[in-house]
Amino acid sequence: MKNKIDVDGIIFDMGSTLIEYENIPWRILNLDCLKSGYEFLVEESMAPPPLEEFSDTYLKIREEYRDEAAETLIEYNILTPLVRLLEETNLPDPEELADRFFEAYYRPVVAQLTIFADTVSVLDRLKKAGKKIGLVSNTIFPENYHVKELAQYRLHSLFDFTIFSSTFGWRKPHPKIYDEAIRLIGLPPERLLFVGDRYLEDYLGPRESGMRAIIRFREGREYPNPMPRDVIIIKALSELLPMLGITNGNI
C-alpha cells in the first residue's frame, strides 16, 4: 500500500488532532473567557475595574507572555499572568484568587469542546494492535484540566505517557520536549510516528528529532505553499490505520 508505515509507537498532538478546542475561534473564545472570569469577580463582590479597562490590562500582560514564549519556546502557565492581572487591578490575595478566577475563565472553553468522531476508536485499535501511544501538547492551561478532559472522553488510560508544555516548561518545537517524549515511550525515534495539525510543531520538529511525521490537515493553519511533496497528509485519524497495516482482521 502507498505510504505504508512500519512503527512501534505513535505520538499525538492533542488540540485539533484528537480533541477540538476551536469550535469557536480563539480570538472570540479568549474574550468570552475573560468576561466569564470578570463576572465571577463581580459575583464575589471583588470590585474589579470596568470591564474594558480590565480587558486592556489583561491583553497587554498576555501579549508579553505570548511574545516571550514564541521567542524562547519556554512555556508559561496561564495562572502566572492571571496573578499579575489581579495584582495590577488591585484585587485582594491574587495568588489564592487566581485559581478560582481561572475556573470561571475556563468554563467557555469546556462548554464548546468536542471530540472527533474517530478519536477513541482509532486509539483503541492502535492499543490493541500493540502500539505504544503518547501525547505531547502545547498548552498554557494547567495540566489537571486537560487530564480531566482526557478522562471525560475515555482517552487517558489509552496513553503510555502525556506531556503538557505548561508543566514541562518547554513548548514544541523545542527539541527537549521531543527528546522527553522519546525517553518516556522507550523506543528509538526511527520507530516512532508523530501526528499533529501544525507544520512546524508537529512535522518539522519531530522530523528533526529523528521521528517520522504526518500532518492531520486543518483548515486555517499555516502550511507551506506549496506543501513539500514528501509530506503525508490525512484529514481523519482513521486514515492512519491502513497506513499502519491495522485492519479488523489483525487486532
N, C-alpha and C positions, 0 to 999 in steps of 0.2 A: 504493500500500500504506500502511496505517496505520503511523505512526511512521517513515516513510521519512526517512533522514538523509543529507544530502549533505556529506561532509567529505573532506579530503585526508590527514588523519593521525589515528591512534588511539593514545592513551597509556594504558597499562595499569598498574594496581597489580599486585603480584606475589603475596603470600601470600593464600590463599583466593580468588584470582581466576584465576591461571594454575597455581600450584603449591599443594598443600595442606600447610601446616605444622602443622595442628591435628588430625591424626588421633587424637592423644592430647591432651586439654585442656592448655593451658599451665600451669595450676596444678599438674598432676601432672608434666608434662614438665620443668618447671623443677627440681623436686626430683630427678627422675631424672638430669638433667644435673649437678646439684651432687654427687650421690652418685658419678657416674662420674668427675668431677674429683677427688673426695676419694679414691677408690680408686686413682687414678693417683698421688697424693701418697704414699699408703701403700706402693704398689709401688716407688716411688722412694726409700723409706726417709727421707721428709721429716719424719716425726713430727709430723703436724698434731694439733691438739687433738681431743677427742672429737667425733664427727660432729654431735651435737646442738648443741654449743657453736659449732662451725664453721658450721653451718647458720644459727643465730641471728645470728651476726655478719654473714654474707653477706646475709641477708634485710634486716637493718637498713640496711646500706650500699646495697643495691639500691633500697630504698624511697626513700632520699634522692635518688638519681639519677632515678628514675622520676617522683617528685613535681616535681622541678625541671624536667624535660623537659616534663611535662604543662603546667606553668605558663608556661614561657618559649618552648616549641617549639624550643629549642636541643637538638639531638640529642647523645647521648653514644655512645661506643663501649664495649662491654662490657668491653674489656680494662682500661679505666680503673678501674672499681670492683673488678675482679678483682685488680689490683695492690694496691689498698687492702686487700682481704681478706687477701691473702698477707702484707702488711706488718703488719696488726693481729693476725695469728695467728702472728707471729714466724717466718715461713718465710724461708729464705735467697734472696738475689738475686731479689726479687719481679718486677722488670721483665723479666728473662730467663725466669723460671719461668712467668709469666702466659701466654705464647704456648703453651707445652706443656700447661699446665693446661687452657687453652681447647680445645685439640684433643680432649682427653678429654671435657671438659664438653659439647662439641657433638655427640659421637657419637650420643646418643639422639635428637637432632633428625634427623640424617641417616637413622637407622635407620627412622624412621616417615614420611619424606617420600613423597608420591605426586604424580603429575601428573594433572590432569584429562584424561579420555579425548580431548576435542576440542581441547585447547590447541594442539598442534603443527599440526594440520590447519587450524585457523582462522587462526593467524598466517601460515602458509604461503600460504593463499588470499588473505589481505589483502595480503601482499607481492607476489604475482603479479598482483593487481589494481592495482598501482601505488601503494598506500597507504604512507605513512611510518608507522613503528611505533616507539614509545618505551616506556620503563618507568620508573616513579617509585615507589620502595618505602620505606616507613618500616621501619627495622631498626636494632637496636643491634649486630648482628653484623658482623664485618669483611667488607668488600666482596669480598675474594678468595674467601671461602667461597661466597658467592652466585654469583659468576662461574663457579665450578666446577659448581654445581648447574645453572645455565643451560646450560652446555656438556654436562653429563651428559644432559640431556633434549633436546639438539639445538635449543636456543632462542636461544643467544647471538647467532648470526650473523643472526638474523631482525630484530634491533633496530637502529634507526638511532642510538639512544643509550640509556644506562641511567643512572639516578641512584639512589644508595642514601644514605639520610639519615645513616648512620653516617660516611660520607665527606664528604658535602656540608655537614653541620653544622646544617642546619635540617630540621625534620620537617613533614610535612603536618599541619595545613592552613596553615602559614605561607606567605604569598604568594610569598616568594623562591624556594621550590622549584618552584612552578608557572611563575614567570617564567623560571627557568633551563631548564625543560623546553621552554617555548615558544621560547626562544632557540636551544636545541640542535636542535630539529626544523625550525626555519626556516620556519614557517608562521604566518600570523595566527591568533590564538586562536579567532576565529569559524569557522575551517576545521578545528578540532580537536575530537575527542571523547575524553573521559576515561571509563575503565571500571574500576570497583573495587567492593569489597563494603561499604565503610563510608560512612555518610551524610555525616558532617562532612568527613572527609579526602578522599573520592573523589567526592562530589557537590557539596556546598556550596562547598568550596574551589575546585575547578575552575570552577564557575559564576561565582564572584566574580572569577575571573581572566579571564573572557570566553569560556571554553570551554563546549561542550555536555557533558553527562554522563549516564551510565547506571549504575544500580546492578545489580551482579551479586548477587542476593539470596542471603544465607547465614543459615541458622537461628542464633539466639542473638545476633545483632548488635543494637545499639541503633538502632532506626529510629523515626522519628516515628509516633505512633499517634493519629489516622490518618495515613497517608502522604499528602503533598500530591498532588493529582490529576494534576499535570503531570509527576510523576516517572516515568520509563520504567524498568521493572524487567525483567531477564532472569534465568533460572535456569540457563542453559547458554550458554557462549560462542558456540556455533553459531547461536544466535538472532540474533546480530549481523549475520550475512551477508546475509539477505534485507533487513534494515533498511538496509543499505548498498548495496543493489542488486547484490550479488555472487551470481552463480549459476554453475553448472557451465558454462554456455554463454558466459560473458563473461570468462573468465580462461584 
